[in-house]
């Protein structure tokens, strides 16, 4: 493993940039509960298995966010502290070494030495998610892996008006799903855009943080507005159903300028 860089308790801290297809994962977080004699397949779990194979010792990895089952990522970020006794591998070879041991649906896109005091989760200033909603009668077999289907007719302008009514700092408790206890449900939704890429509607959400299931509830609300179920300006008072996980991708984790890797 790499042997120079920032130190947490005297150890080197490594940042990993990640991408994965969430279809066959039961979320990010490693789970101890066994089902039928096997632990649930999670992104954190397979990453830690790969790190064990590379380093020769157990390694705990910390993600910037805990994506739910079926949610994908293009820009997930994580870190780990190199433990004592780990094999020495040049930083330049770490990405390849991990990808050689990871399943095809998750990849390390970059490995770098972190700045002192940097933390994948607590140093983040925000996140960007994208939801892809394809209008039509079916999902294509390849692109459709990261899309959800909308067979109904949708008023895109009404969806945009509803989105603008939701932007701002407020209590988003009604837009979360159960679980994931937090101290506060107030969040700053900086951006909620609806754009068109041919038949695909792309909903982009940026906030200082998201509650569990919040983006999917926001998408469900916009979809209800597009169906004419309520006046778009009243979107905050009309939280919609939870959209399918398959259409959601963690696009980017945001950090203050200069924070992160050396």
C-alpha positions, 0 to 999 in steps of 0.5 A: 500500500502507499506509504506517504501522505496525510496521517490519521493516528499516524497512518496514511489516508487514501482517497478513492474516487468510485463508480458503480452500477447499483443494480445488484448491490443492496446499497453502500453500507456493509451489513453484518446480518446474514441472509441464507448464510450469506451477507448482503452484497454491498459496495463497501463490502466488496471494496473492503474485500478487494482492499484485504486482498491487496493489503493483506490486512483488514481495511475499513473504508468510509464513504461520502454517502450511503447510497440505497439499494439499486442506486448507482454512482459516477462520482462517489468518494471514499477514504481509508487509512493504511493500516500497520502491516499492510503490503507496500504498493506504489500509489500509481499501481493501487487503482489497477490492483483494486480493479483487478480484484473488484467485480465488473459493476464497481470501479476505482476511477482514481486513487490519491493521497488525501490532505491532512484532516480531510474526510470523505464524508465530513469534509464534503460541502454538498452532493449532486444527484441525477435521475433519468426518467425515460418517456416511452413504452420500454427501457432499452437494454443498456441505457435502461439499466440506469433509467426509470420508465414513464409511460404516462404523458408528462407536462415538463413545464409544470415539472420545472415550475414545481422544481423551482418551488422546492429550491431553498433551505427548509425542512424536508422531513416529508420528503424522506423515507423511513430510517436513517436517523438524523439530528436535523431534517433541514437542508439547503436544496440549491438546485433542482433542474429538469432538462430533456435529452430526447425522450429522457428527462434528467432531474439534477438535484444539488444540496448541502446534504440529502435525507434518506430517499429525499431525491427519489421523493423529490422526483416522485413529486415532480412526476405528480406535478407533471401528471397534473395532480396538483398546482406546481407552486404547491409542490412542497405541500404535496410530497409525492411517492418514492421514485424507483432507485434504478433511475438515480445516480450519485453524480458528484460529491462537492468539496471546498476548493483545495480540499481533498487530494494532494 
